[in-house]
Amino acid sequence: MMIVLIRHDPAENVNRWYAVGIQPTLFCQHAVLCGWGRRGSAYGRWRILPAENRAQAGEMAKAILAAKMKKGYQVDGNLGEAPVTGPQPKSVGVRKS
């Protein structure tokens, strides 16, 4: 599960997103996954922060979220605490024979 934050300020030309989640990786059982970029852009960056256990990963994620919210980021109402998934395939008509 990912928590998505946004920061939008037209006066400063700021329109950013930041995502934080906890998940396993190939190299460690628990890691904090962070992503960020400009909203509407296809370009975004991601980093993985390994943790010793789930509790440590949770504390790291909380600290990152607190720092971002202090800078003016807010939980995105559309994606807030929803699982982040890829685009859903379109339904294609199936011919019955």
NORBEL-V157532 format. One record per run of one state. SS is the DSSP state (H for helix, E for strand, C for the rest). FROM is the first residue (numbers start at 1). TO is the last residue. If there is no record, write none. Layout:
ss = <SS | SS>
from = <FROM | FROM>
to = <TO | TO>
//
This chain:
ss = <C | E | H | C | E | C | E | C | E | C | H | C | E | C>
from = <1 | 2 | 10 | 13 | 14 | 24 | 30 | 39 | 44 | 52 | 54 | 71 | 74 | 76>
to = <1 | 9 | 12 | 13 | 23 | 29 | 38 | 43 | 51 | 53 | 70 | 73 | 75 | 97>
//
